[in-house]
Each structure stands twice: as structure tokens, then as C-alpha cells.
């Protein structure tokens, strides 16, 4: 069964993760993918996520897919209990997931039931295509990205940071531009979208 935990700001909603996992998670390891922040100046949320996992008793195993070998990527995604993908530049993240082959490996693990935890960009790439976040992220930072087709883990489009600085205006403009075309799911920094099989909840309410 597919299990997704899609957040805007993980450390603000980490307390909801135990209920989502619904298992003994203490001492288990999460594959921690911070790649999206490689091309961003602001990366405080990555440190915050590390602290949040540590507080929960979940061990962090870093995996930067832009630098790791195919073998290392495969071993970590296969052997660790959970997958976490951080925020940052969504286009660069998608570029590196595709270039490294990590995208296909993540899909295999999620299909097998491994929980996927996304934050901001890590949530957006679960959508069918990430073109809709072009007002939030700079596509020019992904110089070799040929198309924006993403993981397609969900048939809707998570839209993080709704009403939150510094993305408030960009999110509002994105809603105006795409609301009639796409099934957007806006969430603020204190909300999370969870997917359990075919059941989707937004902010704790069934969507």
C-alpha cells in the first residue's frame, strides 16, 4: 500500500508522523535526501528536519543523489526503513533524481509500501508534472532537465507554503494561473497531505 507524508515544512508537522507511520519507528533509519537545497542559499529547513527526526528517535542516513553512486543510492533506498526528500529547488531536484536513476528506485520502494516523506520540493515531485511551480522555483538552476514529468505518485498537485512568507504571492499567483486546469492541493507550513493507499487527507481532513 502506498504511504505518503507530504508537507510544506516538515519540522512543523513532524509530531504527526508517528500517527501516520503507526508502527514502532524508534531506532529505524530514514534515507535523508537533501539534494534540492544544493543550489539554494537558504537551507535552514534541512537542519530543522534532521533535528525533528532525531527527536523522534529516527536515525538519519544522508544521501545526496547528485554525488552518490548508483550502487549507494540503491542500497540506501532499499535497506533503510523510510525515505525523506527535502525542500529546495524542485527543478534541480527532479533533474538529479532522473540523472541518477533515483526516481525509478524511489518508485519501486514506494510501490512496495515504504513510507515516503516529502517536504516542499520533496512533496511537489510526487505530482505528475512540476511545471506548475515555475513561479516558486527557478527552472534555470536545472540546466539539463529536459521535461518536467515527475514521480506521479499522486494524481493531484501539492502546493506548499500557502499563505506563508516568502512564497505567499507566488502561491496565490500559481492558484490563479492553474486552479481551473489542475487539481491543486494548497497547504500551509503547518499542514500535511497524507496518502494511505487510495485515501488522501489534507490537514487532518479527508480530501
C-alpha positions in Angstrom: 0.0 0.0 0.0 1.3 3.4 -1.0 2.1 5.6 2.1 3.0 9.3 1.5 3.5 12.1 4.0 3.7 15.4 2.1 4.5 18.6 4.0 5.4 22.2 3.4 7.7 22.4 6.4 8.5 19.1 8.0 9.7 20.1 11.4 6.4 22.0 12.0 4.3 18.8 11.4 6.8 16.1 12.5 4.6 15.4 15.5 2.0 14.0 13.1 4.5 11.4 11.7 4.1 8.8 14.4 0.4 8.5 13.9 1.0 8.2 10.2 3.6 5.5 10.5 1.5 3.6 13.0 4.4 1.3 13.9 7.5 1.1 16.2 9.8 3.5 14.4 12.3 4.2 17.2 15.8 3.2 16.1 14.8 2.8 12.4 16.7 4.7 9.7 15.4 7.3 7.1 17.2 7.8 3.8 17.6 11.6 4.0 17.9 13.3 0.6 18.9 17.0 0.9 19.7 17.4 -2.8 17.2 20.1 -3.6 19.0 22.6 -1.4 22.3 22.2 -3.2 21.5 25.2 -5.4 19.8 27.3 -2.8 21.2 29.9 -0.3 18.6 29.2 2.3 18.7 25.7 3.8 17.7 26.1 7.5 14.8 23.7 6.9 17.2 20.8 6.3 18.8 21.2 9.7 15.4 21.5 11.2 14.3 18.3 9.6 17.4 16.5 10.9 16.6 17.7 14.4 13.0 16.6 14.1 13.9 13.0 13.1 16.4 12.9 15.9 13.8 14.0 18.4 11.5 11.2 17.2 14.3 8.7 17.6 14.7 8.0 13.9 18.3 7.7 12.6 19.3 9.8 9.6 21.3 8.4 6.7 22.3 11.1 4.2 22.0 10.5 0.5 22.8 13.3 -1.9 21.8 11.8 -5.2 23.8 14.4 -7.1 27.0 12.9 -5.8 26.3 9.3 -4.8 27.0 6.3 -6.9 24.1 4.2 -8.3 25.1 1.4 -6.0 25.0 3.6 -2.9 21.6 5.1 -3.9 20.2 1.6 -4.5 21.5 0.2 -1.2 20.3 3.1 1.0 16.8 3.3 -0.6 16.4 -0.4 -0.3 17.8 -1.0 3.2 16.5 2.0 5.2 13.0 2.0 6.6 11.9 5.4 5.3 12.6 7.9 2.5 12.7 11.6 3.2 13.2 14.2 0.4 13.9 17.8 1.5 12.8 21.2 0.2 14.9 23.4 -2.1 14.7 23.9 -5.9 12.2 21.4 -7.3 13.5 21.5 -10.9 17.1 20.8 -9.8 15.9 18.0 -7.5 13.9 16.4 -10.4 16.9 16.7 -12.7 19.2 14.9 -10.3 16.7 12.2 -9.4 16.3 11.4 -13.1 20.0 11.7 -13.9 21.0 9.3 -11.1 18.1 6.9 -11.6 17.0 7.5 -8.0 13.5 8.4 -9.3 12.9 4.8 -10.5 14.3 3.3 -7.4 12.1 5.5 -5.2 9.1 4.5 -7.2 10.0 0.8 -6.7 10.3 1.3 -2.9 7.1 3.3 -2.6 5.2 0.7 -4.6 6.5 -1.9 -2.1 4.9 0.0 0.7 7.9 2.0 2.1 6.8 5.4 3.6 7.8 8.4 1.6 8.2 11.7 3.5 8.4 14.9 1.4 9.0 18.5 2.3 8.2 21.4 -0.1 10.1 20.4 -3.2 10.1 16.8 -2.0 6.3 17.0 -1.9 5.9 18.7 -5.2 7.8 16.0 -7.1 5.2 13.5 -6.0 2.9 15.1 -8.6 2.5 14.1 -12.3 4.5 17.2 -13.5 6.2 20.1 -11.7 5.8 22.8 -14.4 3.1 24.4 -12.1 5.7 25.6 -9.6 7.7 27.7 -12.0 6.6 30.9 -10.1 8.1 29.5 -6.9 11.3 28.0 -8.2 13.9 28.9 -10.8 14.0 26.3 -13.6 17.2 27.8 -14.9 19.0 26.0 -12.0 18.3 22.7 -13.7 20.3 23.1 -16.8 19.9 19.6 -18.1 16.3 18.9 -17.2 14.6 18.0 -20.5 11.0 17.8 -19.2 9.0 18.3 -16.0 7.3 14.9 -15.7 7.7 13.9 -12.1 7.2 10.8 -9.9 3.5 10.7 -10.5 2.9 9.2 -7.0 -0.4 11.1 -6.8 -2.8 12.4 -9.4 -3.1 15.8 -7.8 -0.6 18.7 -7.3 0.6 19.6 -3.8 1.2 23.3 -3.5 3.3 24.1 -0.4 3.6 27.3 1.6 0.1 28.6 1.1 -0.1 32.0 2.9 3.5 31.7 4.2 6.4 34.1 3.6 8.3 34.4 1.3 6.1 32.4 -1.1 2.7 33.9 -0.3 2.4 36.0 -3.5 3.9 33.3 -5.8 1.5 30.7 -4.4 -1.5 33.0 -4.9 -0.4 33.7 -8.5 0.0 29.9 -9.1 -3.5 29.3 -7.8 -4.9 32.0 -10.2 -3.0 30.5 -13.1 -3.6 26.8 -12.6 -6.7 26.4 -10.4 -9.0 25.8 -13.3 -6.6 23.4 -15.0 -5.1 21.3 -12.3 -6.2 19.6 -9.1 -4.1 21.8 -6.8 -3.9 20.9 -3.1 -2.6 24.1 -1.3 -1.2 23.5 2.2 0.4 25.9 4.6 3.5 25.2 6.7 1.5 23.6 9.5 -0.4 21.2 7.3 0.4 17.9 5.7 -1.2 15.8 3.0 -1.2 12.1 3.8 -1.9 9.3 1.3 -2.7 5.8 2.5 -3.5 3.6 -0.5 -6.4 5.4 -2.1 -7.2 7.6 0.9 -6.0 11.2 0.8 -6.2 13.6 3.8 -5.3 17.2 3.9 -4.5 18.9 7.2 -6.1 16.0 9.0 -9.4 16.1 7.0 -10.4 13.7 4.2 -10.0 15.4 0.8 
